[in-house]
Amino acid sequence: MIVNIISLTNVIFEGEADSLTVPGAKGTLTILPHHTPLITFLKRGSLKLKIGGDEKFFEIEKGVLEVNPKEVNVLVDLLDETN
């Protein structure tokens, strides 16, 4: 699935991923390919992106997640913009 993680100041990640785990406002969500479309707010915590056997983590303050049939978009305020 195509995942775009974007902050106010830069594009954090754009590309293919196997899964994305996010701190949803009402609990942790894991997004897999062909997930049902949704929009939700994100709270402070870690985004976990799985790509093959690798995992990438991003610490966020808050954000918004949009899952649609073509891609997953995550708009975030990062805790550390140096990632």
PyMOL Python script that loads the backbone (N, CA, C, O; Angstrom):
from pymol import cmd

cmd.read_pdbstr("""\
ATOM      1  N   MET A   1       0.845  -1.177   0.000  1.00  0.00           N
ATOM      2  CA  MET A   1       0.000   0.000   0.000  1.00  0.00           C
ATOM      3  C   MET A   1       0.886   1.233   0.000  1.00  0.00           C
ATOM      4  O   MET A   1       2.004   1.200   0.515  1.00  0.00           O
ATOM      5  N   ILE A   2       0.396   2.314  -0.572  1.00  0.00           N
ATOM      6  CA  ILE A   2       1.129   3.586  -0.596  1.00  0.00           C
ATOM      7  C   ILE A   2       0.824   4.349   0.695  1.00  0.00           C
ATOM      8  O   ILE A   2      -0.338   4.528   1.058  1.00  0.00           O
ATOM      9  N   VAL A   3       1.871   4.794   1.377  1.00  0.00           N
ATOM     10  CA  VAL A   3       1.725   5.553   2.620  1.00  0.00           C
ATOM     11  C   VAL A   3       2.449   6.881   2.457  1.00  0.00           C
ATOM     12  O   VAL A   3       3.587   6.926   1.989  1.00  0.00           O
ATOM     13  N   ASN A   4       1.782   7.959   2.846  1.00  0.00           N
ATOM     14  CA  ASN A   4       2.354   9.301   2.865  1.00  0.00           C
ATOM     15  C   ASN A   4       2.265   9.828   4.288  1.00  0.00           C
ATOM     16  O   ASN A   4       1.172   9.956   4.840  1.00  0.00           O
ATOM     17  N   ILE A   5       3.406  10.133   4.880  1.00  0.00           N
ATOM     18  CA  ILE A   5       3.440  10.736   6.216  1.00  0.00           C
ATOM     19  C   ILE A   5       4.012  12.139   6.038  1.00  0.00           C
ATOM     20  O   ILE A   5       5.147  12.307   5.593  1.00  0.00           O
ATOM     21  N   ILE A   6       3.213  13.139   6.391  1.00  0.00           N
ATOM     22  CA  ILE A   6       3.560  14.526   6.097  1.00  0.00           C
ATOM     23  C   ILE A   6       3.390  15.379   7.353  1.00  0.00           C
ATOM     24  O   ILE A   6       2.388  15.271   8.060  1.00  0.00           O
ATOM     25  N   SER A   7       4.391  16.232   7.621  1.00  0.00           N
ATOM     26  CA  SER A   7       4.268  17.208   8.709  1.00  0.00           C
ATOM     27  C   SER A   7       4.051  18.576   8.079  1.00  0.00           C
ATOM     28  O   SER A   7       4.006  18.700   6.855  1.00  0.00           O
ATOM     29  N   LEU A   8       3.918  19.586   8.899  1.00  0.00           N
ATOM     30  CA  LEU A   8       3.742  20.935   8.382  1.00  0.00           C
ATOM     31  C   LEU A   8       4.973  21.433   7.638  1.00  0.00           C
ATOM     32  O   LEU A   8       4.859  22.284   6.756  1.00  0.00           O
ATOM     33  N   THR A   9       6.138  20.920   7.980  1.00  0.00           N
ATOM     34  CA  THR A   9       7.371  21.428   7.394  1.00  0.00           C
ATOM     35  C   THR A   9       8.003  20.519   6.354  1.00  0.00           C
ATOM     36  O   THR A   9       8.795  20.993   5.539  1.00  0.00           O
ATOM     37  N   ASN A  10       7.679  19.214   6.353  1.00  0.00           N
ATOM     38  CA  ASN A  10       8.244  18.353   5.342  1.00  0.00           C
ATOM     39  C   ASN A  10       7.537  17.027   5.178  1.00  0.00           C
ATOM     40  O   ASN A  10       6.681  16.632   5.970  1.00  0.00           O
ATOM     41  N   VAL A  11       7.940  16.360   4.106  1.00  0.00           N
ATOM     42  CA  VAL A  11       7.424  15.017   3.836  1.00  0.00           C
ATOM     43  C   VAL A  11       8.328  14.054   4.601  1.00  0.00           C
ATOM     44  O   VAL A  11       9.536  14.003   4.369  1.00  0.00           O
ATOM     45  N   ILE A  12       7.737  13.303   5.504  1.00  0.00           N
ATOM     46  CA  ILE A  12       8.492  12.391   6.356  1.00  0.00           C
ATOM     47  C   ILE A  12       8.739  11.067   5.641  1.00  0.00           C
ATOM     48  O   ILE A  12       9.836  10.512   5.703  1.00  0.00           O
ATOM     49  N   PHE A  13       7.704  10.567   4.960  1.00  0.00           N
ATOM     50  CA  PHE A  13       7.811   9.297   4.239  1.00  0.00           C
ATOM     51  C   PHE A  13       6.788   9.280   3.118  1.00  0.00           C
ATOM     52  O   PHE A  13       5.648   9.714   3.287  1.00  0.00           O
ATOM     53  N   GLU A  14       7.214   8.770   1.970  1.00  0.00           N
ATOM     54  CA  GLU A  14       6.313   8.502   0.845  1.00  0.00           C
ATOM     55  C   GLU A  14       6.768   7.197   0.230  1.00  0.00           C
ATOM     56  O   GLU A  14       7.928   7.073  -0.163  1.00  0.00           O
ATOM     57  N   GLY A  15       5.879   6.219   0.138  1.00  0.00           N
ATOM     58  CA  GLY A  15       6.274   4.971  -0.507  1.00  0.00           C
ATOM     59  C   GLY A  15       5.421   3.792  -0.105  1.00  0.00           C
ATOM     60  O   GLY A  15       4.403   3.932   0.574  1.00  0.00           O
ATOM     61  N   GLU A  16       5.859   2.630  -0.540  1.00  0.00           N
ATOM     62  CA  GLU A  16       5.170   1.373  -0.254  1.00  0.00           C
ATOM     63  C   GLU A  16       5.473   0.917   1.164  1.00  0.00           C
ATOM     64  O   GLU A  16       6.596   1.058   1.649  1.00  0.00           O
ATOM     65  N   ALA A  17       4.457   0.366   1.824  1.00  0.00           N
ATOM     66  CA  ALA A  17       4.627  -0.210   3.159  1.00  0.00           C
ATOM     67  C   ALA A  17       3.702  -1.419   3.292  1.00  0.00           C
ATOM     68  O   ALA A  17       2.683  -1.523   2.608  1.00  0.00           O
ATOM     69  N   ASP A  18       4.081  -2.320   4.182  1.00  0.00           N
ATOM     70  CA  ASP A  18       3.269  -3.511   4.437  1.00  0.00           C
ATOM     71  C   ASP A  18       2.180  -3.244   5.465  1.00  0.00           C
ATOM     72  O   ASP A  18       1.087  -3.805   5.380  1.00  0.00           O
ATOM     73  N   SER A  19       2.481  -2.381   6.442  1.00  0.00           N
ATOM     74  CA  SER A  19       1.484  -2.020   7.448  1.00  0.00           C
ATOM     75  C   SER A  19       1.887  -0.714   8.111  1.00  0.00           C
ATOM     76  O   SER A  19       3.040  -0.287   8.046  1.00  0.00           O
ATOM     77  N   LEU A  20       0.907  -0.095   8.750  1.00  0.00           N
ATOM     78  CA  LEU A  20       1.112   1.140   9.497  1.00  0.00           C
ATOM     79  C   LEU A  20       0.289   1.039  10.773  1.00  0.00           C
ATOM     80  O   LEU A  20      -0.920   0.815  10.726  1.00  0.00           O
ATOM     81  N   THR A  21       0.954   1.205  11.917  1.00  0.00           N
ATOM     82  CA  THR A  21       0.266   1.191  13.206  1.00  0.00           C
ATOM     83  C   THR A  21       0.320   2.602  13.776  1.00  0.00           C
ATOM     84  O   THR A  21       1.382   3.223  13.827  1.00  0.00           O
ATOM     85  N   VAL A  22      -0.843   3.105  14.207  1.00  0.00           N
ATOM     86  CA  VAL A  22      -0.956   4.494  14.670  1.00  0.00           C
ATOM     87  C   VAL A  22      -1.686   4.566  16.003  1.00  0.00           C
ATOM     88  O   VAL A  22      -2.484   3.685  16.324  1.00  0.00           O
ATOM     89  N   PRO A  23      -1.410   5.634  16.798  1.00  0.00           N
ATOM     90  CA  PRO A  23      -2.126   5.845  18.055  1.00  0.00           C
ATOM     91  C   PRO A  23      -3.434   6.606  17.806  1.00  0.00           C
ATOM     92  O   PRO A  23      -3.469   7.833  17.904  1.00  0.00           O
ATOM     93  N   GLY A  24      -4.482   5.892  17.490  1.00  0.00           N
ATOM     94  CA  GLY A  24      -5.779   6.521  17.241  1.00  0.00           C
ATOM     95  C   GLY A  24      -6.345   7.158  18.491  1.00  0.00           C
ATOM     96  O   GLY A  24      -5.966   6.801  19.606  1.00  0.00           O
ATOM     97  N   ALA A  25      -7.244   8.093  18.305  1.00  0.00           N
ATOM     98  CA  ALA A  25      -7.846   8.807  19.435  1.00  0.00           C
ATOM     99  C   ALA A  25      -8.564   7.856  20.395  1.00  0.00           C
ATOM    100  O   ALA A  25      -8.675   8.143  21.587  1.00  0.00           O
ATOM    101  N   LYS A  26      -9.049   6.726  19.879  1.00  0.00           N
ATOM    102  CA  LYS A  26      -9.767   5.774  20.733  1.00  0.00           C
ATOM    103  C   LYS A  26      -9.050   4.439  20.851  1.00  0.00           C
ATOM    104  O   LYS A  26      -9.647   3.446  21.269  1.00  0.00           O
ATOM    105  N   GLY A  27      -7.770   4.409  20.485  1.00  0.00           N
ATOM    106  CA  GLY A  27      -6.984   3.186  20.609  1.00  0.00           C
ATOM    107  C   GLY A  27      -6.069   2.991  19.420  1.00  0.00           C
ATOM    108  O   GLY A  27      -6.153   3.713  18.426  1.00  0.00           O
ATOM    109  N   THR A  28      -5.205   2.015  19.532  1.00  0.00           N
ATOM    110  CA  THR A  28      -4.234   1.730  18.487  1.00  0.00           C
ATOM    111  C   THR A  28      -4.906   1.085  17.281  1.00  0.00           C
ATOM    112  O   THR A  28      -5.753   0.203  17.419  1.00  0.00           O
ATOM    113  N   LEU A  29      -4.508   1.547  16.087  1.00  0.00           N
ATOM    114  CA  LEU A  29      -5.030   1.004  14.831  1.00  0.00           C
ATOM    115  C   LEU A  29      -3.873   0.495  13.990  1.00  0.00           C
ATOM    116  O   LEU A  29      -2.821   1.131  13.930  1.00  0.00           O
ATOM    117  N   THR A  30      -4.059  -0.644  13.344  1.00  0.00           N
ATOM    118  CA  THR A  30      -3.098  -1.125  12.370  1.00  0.00           C
ATOM    119  C   THR A  30      -3.788  -1.147  11.013  1.00  0.00           C
ATOM    120  O   THR A  30      -4.845  -1.753  10.840  1.00  0.00           O
ATOM    121  N   ILE A  31      -3.165  -0.475  10.064  1.00  0.00           N
ATOM    122  CA  ILE A  31      -3.707  -0.370   8.716  1.00  0.00           C
ATOM    123  C   ILE A  31      -2.931  -1.339   7.828  1.00  0.00           C
ATOM    124  O   ILE A  31      -1.701  -1.311   7.791  1.00  0.00           O
ATOM    125  N   LEU A  32      -3.657  -2.192   7.116  1.00  0.00           N
ATOM    126  CA  LEU A  32      -3.080  -3.157   6.186  1.00  0.00           C
ATOM    127  C   LEU A  32      -3.604  -2.856   4.785  1.00  0.00           C
ATOM    128  O   LEU A  32      -4.584  -2.123   4.645  1.00  0.00           O
ATOM    129  N   PRO A  33      -2.971  -3.408   3.739  1.00  0.00           N
ATOM    130  CA  PRO A  33      -3.505  -3.205   2.391  1.00  0.00           C
ATOM    131  C   PRO A  33      -4.986  -3.584   2.313  1.00  0.00           C
ATOM    132  O   PRO A  33      -5.421  -4.545   2.947  1.00  0.00           O
ATOM    133  N   HIS A  34      -5.742  -2.834   1.544  1.00  0.00           N
ATOM    134  CA  HIS A  34      -7.184  -3.043   1.332  1.00  0.00           C
ATOM    135  C   HIS A  34      -8.030  -2.764   2.579  1.00  0.00           C
ATOM    136  O   HIS A  34      -9.136  -3.287   2.711  1.00  0.00           O
ATOM    137  N   HIS A  35      -7.508  -1.944   3.488  1.00  0.00           N
ATOM    138  CA  HIS A  35      -8.254  -1.575   4.702  1.00  0.00           C
ATOM    139  C   HIS A  35      -9.490  -0.779   4.319  1.00  0.00           C
ATOM    140  O   HIS A  35      -9.497  -0.088   3.300  1.00  0.00           O
ATOM    141  N   THR A  36     -10.512  -0.871   5.112  1.00  0.00           N
ATOM    142  CA  THR A  36     -11.726  -0.085   4.923  1.00  0.00           C
ATOM    143  C   THR A  36     -11.398   1.408   5.005  1.00  0.00           C
ATOM    144  O   THR A  36     -10.652   1.814   5.896  1.00  0.00           O
ATOM    145  N   PRO A  37     -11.929   2.229   4.107  1.00  0.00           N
ATOM    146  CA  PRO A  37     -11.674   3.671   4.176  1.00  0.00           C
ATOM    147  C   PRO A  37     -12.119   4.261   5.519  1.00  0.00           C
ATOM    148  O   PRO A  37     -13.146   3.869   6.075  1.00  0.00           O
ATOM    149  N   LEU A  38     -11.330   5.203   6.023  1.00  0.00           N
ATOM    150  CA  LEU A  38     -11.690   5.876   7.269  1.00  0.00           C
ATOM    151  C   LEU A  38     -10.883   7.149   7.419  1.00  0.00           C
ATOM    152  O   LEU A  38      -9.858   7.344   6.765  1.00  0.00           O
ATOM    153  N   ILE A  39     -11.372   8.009   8.296  1.00  0.00           N
ATOM    154  CA  ILE A  39     -10.654   9.215   8.722  1.00  0.00           C
ATOM    155  C   ILE A  39     -10.767   9.262  10.238  1.00  0.00           C
ATOM    156  O   ILE A  39     -11.852   9.077  10.790  1.00  0.00           O
ATOM    157  N   THR A  40      -9.645   9.511  10.914  1.00  0.00           N
ATOM    158  CA  THR A  40      -9.673   9.594  12.369  1.00  0.00           C
ATOM    159  C   THR A  40      -8.553  10.503  12.867  1.00  0.00           C
ATOM    160  O   THR A  40      -7.565  10.730  12.170  1.00  0.00           O
ATOM    161  N   PHE A  41      -8.723  11.012  14.069  1.00  0.00           N
ATOM    162  CA  PHE A  41      -7.687  11.807  14.723  1.00  0.00           C
ATOM    163  C   PHE A  41      -6.684  10.884  15.389  1.00  0.00           C
ATOM    164  O   PHE A  41      -7.016   9.769  15.789  1.00  0.00           O
ATOM    165  N   LEU A  42      -5.456  11.360  15.503  1.00  0.00           N
ATOM    166  CA  LEU A  42      -4.396  10.625  16.176  1.00  0.00           C
ATOM    167  C   LEU A  42      -3.959  11.392  17.409  1.00  0.00           C
ATOM    168  O   LEU A  42      -3.985  12.623  17.431  1.00  0.00           O
ATOM    169  N   LYS A  43      -3.557  10.652  18.440  1.00  0.00           N
ATOM    170  CA  LYS A  43      -3.063  11.276  19.666  1.00  0.00           C
ATOM    171  C   LYS A  43      -1.557  11.053  19.785  1.00  0.00           C
ATOM    172  O   LYS A  43      -0.950  10.389  18.945  1.00  0.00           O
ATOM    173  N   ARG A  44      -0.976  11.607  20.818  1.00  0.00           N
ATOM    174  CA  ARG A  44       0.464  11.487  21.049  1.00  0.00           C
ATOM    175  C   ARG A  44       0.859  10.017  21.160  1.00  0.00           C
ATOM    176  O   ARG A  44       0.205   9.225  21.839  1.00  0.00           O
ATOM    177  N   GLY A  45       1.950   9.679  20.471  1.00  0.00           N
ATOM    178  CA  GLY A  45       2.437   8.308  20.520  1.00  0.00           C
ATOM    179  C   GLY A  45       3.338   8.014  19.346  1.00  0.00           C
ATOM    180  O   GLY A  45       3.893   8.925  18.731  1.00  0.00           O
ATOM    181  N   SER A  46       3.485   6.733  19.033  1.00  0.00           N
ATOM    182  CA  SER A  46       4.392   6.293  17.971  1.00  0.00           C
ATOM    183  C   SER A  46       3.641   5.783  16.756  1.00  0.00           C
ATOM    184  O   SER A  46       2.668   5.038  16.874  1.00  0.00           O
ATOM    185  N   LEU A  47       4.110   6.196  15.582  1.00  0.00           N
ATOM    186  CA  LEU A  47       3.681   5.572  14.335  1.00  0.00           C
ATOM    187  C   LEU A  47       4.698   4.478  14.061  1.00  0.00           C
ATOM    188  O   LEU A  47       5.902   4.702  14.187  1.00  0.00           O
ATOM    189  N   LYS A  48       4.225   3.295  13.686  1.00  0.00           N
ATOM    190  CA  LYS A  48       5.137   2.210  13.325  1.00  0.00           C
ATOM    191  C   LYS A  48       4.840   1.805  11.889  1.00  0.00           C
ATOM    192  O   LYS A  48       3.724   1.401  11.563  1.00  0.00           O
ATOM    193  N   LEU A  49       5.835   1.915  11.053  1.00  0.00           N
ATOM    194  CA  LEU A  49       5.719   1.608   9.639  1.00  0.00           C
ATOM    195  C   LEU A  49       6.537   0.349   9.376  1.00  0.00           C
ATOM    196  O   LEU A  49       7.727   0.311   9.690  1.00  0.00           O
ATOM    197  N   LYS A  50       5.907  -0.692   8.799  1.00  0.00           N
ATOM    198  CA  LYS A  50       6.632  -1.919   8.451  1.00  0.00           C
ATOM    199  C   LYS A  50       6.830  -1.969   6.944  1.00  0.00           C
ATOM    200  O   LYS A  50       5.891  -1.819   6.162  1.00  0.00           O
ATOM    201  N   ILE A  51       8.090  -2.187   6.565  1.00  0.00           N
ATOM    202  CA  ILE A  51       8.465  -2.290   5.162  1.00  0.00           C
ATOM    203  C   ILE A  51       9.356  -3.520   5.051  1.00  0.00           C
ATOM    204  O   ILE A  51      10.513  -3.493   5.469  1.00  0.00           O
ATOM    205  N   GLY A  52       8.816  -4.603   4.485  1.00  0.00           N
ATOM    206  CA  GLY A  52       9.574  -5.850   4.458  1.00  0.00           C
ATOM    207  C   GLY A  52       9.868  -6.288   5.877  1.00  0.00           C
ATOM    208  O   GLY A  52       8.957  -6.383   6.699  1.00  0.00           O
ATOM    209  N   GLY A  53      11.127  -6.556   6.175  1.00  0.00           N
ATOM    210  CA  GLY A  53      11.511  -6.947   7.531  1.00  0.00           C
ATOM    211  C   GLY A  53      11.913  -5.773   8.406  1.00  0.00           C
ATOM    212  O   GLY A  53      12.266  -5.960   9.571  1.00  0.00           O
ATOM    213  N   ASP A  54      11.863  -4.566   7.858  1.00  0.00           N
ATOM    214  CA  ASP A  54      12.272  -3.373   8.610  1.00  0.00           C
ATOM    215  C   ASP A  54      11.084  -2.668   9.244  1.00  0.00           C
ATOM    216  O   ASP A  54       9.958  -2.753   8.754  1.00  0.00           O
ATOM    217  N   GLU A  55      11.354  -1.970  10.341  1.00  0.00           N
ATOM    218  CA  GLU A  55      10.353  -1.137  11.000  1.00  0.00           C
ATOM    219  C   GLU A  55      10.928   0.261  11.178  1.00  0.00           C
ATOM    220  O   GLU A  55      12.098   0.423  11.524  1.00  0.00           O
ATOM    221  N   LYS A  56      10.100   1.263  10.940  1.00  0.00           N
ATOM    222  CA  LYS A  56      10.473   2.663  11.184  1.00  0.00           C
ATOM    223  C   LYS A  56       9.483   3.222  12.190  1.00  0.00           C
ATOM    224  O   LYS A  56       8.288   2.931  12.126  1.00  0.00           O
ATOM    225  N   PHE A  57       9.986   4.027  13.120  1.00  0.00           N
ATOM    226  CA  PHE A  57       9.146   4.636  14.145  1.00  0.00           C
ATOM    227  C   PHE A  57       9.239   6.157  14.061  1.00  0.00           C
ATOM    228  O   PHE A  57      10.305   6.715  13.802  1.00  0.00           O
ATOM    229  N   PHE A  58       8.103   6.814  14.286  1.00  0.00           N
ATOM    230  CA  PHE A  58       8.025   8.266  14.302  1.00  0.00           C
ATOM    231  C   PHE A  58       7.193   8.669  15.514  1.00  0.00           C
ATOM    232  O   PHE A  58       6.064   8.206  15.675  1.00  0.00           O
ATOM    233  N   GLU A  59       7.742   9.522  16.361  1.00  0.00           N
ATOM    234  CA  GLU A  59       7.017  10.006  17.540  1.00  0.00           C
ATOM    235  C   GLU A  59       6.210  11.243  17.150  1.00  0.00           C
ATOM    236  O   GLU A  59       6.755  12.214  16.626  1.00  0.00           O
ATOM    237  N   ILE A  60       4.898  11.191  17.415  1.00  0.00           N
ATOM    238  CA  ILE A  60       4.033  12.303  17.038  1.00  0.00           C
ATOM    239  C   ILE A  60       3.356  12.928  18.245  1.00  0.00           C
ATOM    240  O   ILE A  60       3.158  12.280  19.273  1.00  0.00           O
ATOM    241  N   GLU A  61       3.008  14.193  18.100  1.00  0.00           N
ATOM    242  CA  GLU A  61       2.229  14.914  19.112  1.00  0.00           C
ATOM    243  C   GLU A  61       0.740  14.704  18.860  1.00  0.00           C
ATOM    244  O   GLU A  61      -0.027  14.451  19.788  1.00  0.00           O
ATOM    245  N   LYS A  62       0.340  14.811  17.590  1.00  0.00           N
ATOM    246  CA  LYS A  62      -1.053  14.607  17.184  1.00  0.00           C
ATOM    247  C   LYS A  62      -1.093  14.525  15.677  1.00  0.00           C
ATOM    248  O   LYS A  62      -0.086  14.756  15.008  1.00  0.00           O
ATOM    249  N   GLY A  63      -2.269  14.192  15.134  1.00  0.00           N
ATOM    250  CA  GLY A  63      -2.368  14.122  13.688  1.00  0.00           C
ATOM    251  C   GLY A  63      -3.740  13.681  13.220  1.00  0.00           C
ATOM    252  O   GLY A  63      -4.686  13.559  13.998  1.00  0.00           O
ATOM    253  N   VAL A  64      -3.811  13.445  11.906  1.00  0.00           N
ATOM    254  CA  VAL A  64      -5.034  12.980  11.265  1.00  0.00           C
ATOM    255  C   VAL A  64      -4.636  11.862  10.301  1.00  0.00           C
ATOM    256  O   VAL A  64      -3.648  11.976   9.576  1.00  0.00           O
ATOM    257  N   LEU A  65      -5.414  10.789  10.305  1.00  0.00           N
ATOM    258  CA  LEU A  65      -5.193   9.650   9.425  1.00  0.00           C
ATOM    259  C   LEU A  65      -6.341   9.561   8.436  1.00  0.00           C
ATOM    260  O   LEU A  65      -7.509   9.636   8.817  1.00  0.00           O
ATOM    261  N   GLU A  66      -5.998   9.400   7.154  1.00  0.00           N
ATOM    262  CA  GLU A  66      -7.010   9.173   6.119  1.00  0.00           C
ATOM    263  C   GLU A  66      -6.611   7.909   5.360  1.00  0.00           C
ATOM    264  O   GLU A  66      -5.516   7.822   4.806  1.00  0.00           O
ATOM    265  N   VAL A  67      -7.514   6.937   5.346  1.00  0.00           N
ATOM    266  CA  VAL A  67      -7.306   5.714   4.575  1.00  0.00           C
ATOM    267  C   VAL A  67      -8.312   5.736   3.443  1.00  0.00           C
ATOM    268  O   VAL A  67      -9.517   5.825   3.676  1.00  0.00           O
ATOM    269  N   ASN A  68      -7.817   5.653   2.207  1.00  0.00           N
ATOM    270  CA  ASN A  68      -8.720   5.571   1.061  1.00  0.00           C
ATOM    271  C   ASN A  68      -8.247   4.434   0.168  1.00  0.00           C
ATOM    272  O   ASN A  68      -7.168   3.892   0.404  1.00  0.00           O
ATOM    273  N   PRO A  69      -9.017   4.052  -0.852  1.00  0.00           N
ATOM    274  CA  PRO A  69      -8.641   2.887  -1.654  1.00  0.00           C
ATOM    275  C   PRO A  69      -7.283   2.988  -2.351  1.00  0.00           C
ATOM    276  O   PRO A  69      -6.677   1.958  -2.644  1.00  0.00           O
ATOM    277  N   LYS A  70      -6.790   4.191  -2.621  1.00  0.00           N
ATOM    278  CA  LYS A  70      -5.533   4.341  -3.351  1.00  0.00           C
ATOM    279  C   LYS A  70      -4.308   4.520  -2.464  1.00  0.00           C
ATOM    280  O   LYS A  70      -3.203   4.132  -2.842  1.00  0.00           O
ATOM    281  N   GLU A  71      -4.505   5.115  -1.266  1.00  0.00           N
ATOM    282  CA  GLU A  71      -3.358   5.411  -0.414  1.00  0.00           C
ATOM    283  C   GLU A  71      -3.778   5.706   1.014  1.00  0.00           C
ATOM    284  O   GLU A  71      -4.959   5.869   1.322  1.00  0.00           O
ATOM    285  N   VAL A  72      -2.770   5.770   1.876  1.00  0.00           N
ATOM    286  CA  VAL A  72      -2.961   6.139   3.273  1.00  0.00           C
ATOM    287  C   VAL A  72      -2.197   7.442   3.487  1.00  0.00           C
ATOM    288  O   VAL A  72      -1.002   7.523   3.202  1.00  0.00           O
ATOM    289  N   ASN A  73      -2.892   8.460   3.991  1.00  0.00           N
ATOM    290  CA  ASN A  73      -2.287   9.763   4.253  1.00  0.00           C
ATOM    291  C   ASN A  73      -2.307  10.038   5.753  1.00  0.00           C
ATOM    292  O   ASN A  73      -3.336   9.886   6.412  1.00  0.00           O
ATOM    293  N   VAL A  74      -1.158  10.443   6.279  1.00  0.00           N
ATOM    294  CA  VAL A  74      -1.057  10.770   7.696  1.00  0.00           C
ATOM    295  C   VAL A  74      -0.464  12.170   7.797  1.00  0.00           C
ATOM    296  O   VAL A  74       0.672  12.403   7.383  1.00  0.00           O
ATOM    297  N   LEU A  75      -1.233  13.093   8.343  1.00  0.00           N
ATOM    298  CA  LEU A  75      -0.774  14.461   8.585  1.00  0.00           C
ATOM    299  C   LEU A  75      -0.455  14.571  10.067  1.00  0.00           C
ATOM    300  O   LEU A  75      -1.328  14.344  10.905  1.00  0.00           O
ATOM    301  N   VAL A  76       0.795  14.919  10.405  1.00  0.00           N
ATOM    302  CA  VAL A  76       1.217  14.852  11.795  1.00  0.00           C
ATOM    303  C   VAL A  76       1.988  16.079  12.256  1.00  0.00           C
ATOM    304  O   VAL A  76       2.569  16.813  11.457  1.00  0.00           O
ATOM    305  N   ASP A  77       1.973  16.278  13.565  1.00  0.00           N
ATOM    306  CA  ASP A  77       2.908  17.165  14.241  1.00  0.00           C
ATOM    307  C   ASP A  77       3.903  16.228  14.922  1.00  0.00           C
ATOM    308  O   ASP A  77       3.551  15.524  15.869  1.00  0.00           O
ATOM    309  N   LEU A  78       5.148  16.221  14.439  1.00  0.00           N
ATOM    310  CA  LEU A  78       6.173  15.366  15.027  1.00  0.00           C
ATOM    311  C   LEU A  78       6.673  15.950  16.349  1.00  0.00           C
ATOM    312  O   LEU A  78       6.730  17.168  16.517  1.00  0.00           O
ATOM    313  N   LEU A  79       7.025  15.085  17.262  1.00  0.00           N
ATOM    314  CA  LEU A  79       7.651  15.542  18.512  1.00  0.00           C
ATOM    315  C   LEU A  79       9.082  15.968  18.233  1.00  0.00           C
ATOM    316  O   LEU A  79       9.584  16.904  18.856  1.00  0.00           O
ATOM    317  N   ASP A  80       9.749  15.283  17.292  1.00  0.00           N
ATOM    318  CA  ASP A  80      11.138  15.600  16.953  1.00  0.00           C
ATOM    319  C   ASP A  80      11.244  15.710  15.443  1.00  0.00           C
ATOM    320  O   ASP A  80      11.232  14.692  14.751  1.00  0.00           O
ATOM    321  N   GLU A  81      11.349  16.926  14.917  1.00  0.00           N
ATOM    322  CA  GLU A  81      11.391  17.159  13.472  1.00  0.00           C
ATOM    323  C   GLU A  81      12.687  16.689  12.814  1.00  0.00           C
ATOM    324  O   GLU A  81      12.836  16.818  11.599  1.00  0.00           O
ATOM    325  N   THR A  82      13.636  16.141  13.599  1.00  0.00           N
ATOM    326  CA  THR A  82      14.893  15.697  13.022  1.00  0.00           C
ATOM    327  C   THR A  82      14.812  14.296  12.435  1.00  0.00           C
ATOM    328  O   THR A  82      15.795  13.829  11.860  1.00  0.00           O
ATOM    329  N   ASN A  83      13.680  13.605  12.554  1.00  0.00           N
ATOM    330  CA  ASN A  83      13.536  12.242  12.005  1.00  0.00           C
ATOM    331  C   ASN A  83      13.696  12.233  10.517  1.00  0.00           C
ATOM    332  O   ASN A  83      13.606  11.176   9.893  1.00  0.00           O
TER     333      ASN A  83
END
""", "prot")
cmd.dss("prot")
cmd.show_as("cartoon", "prot")
cmd.util.cbc("prot")
cmd.orient("prot")
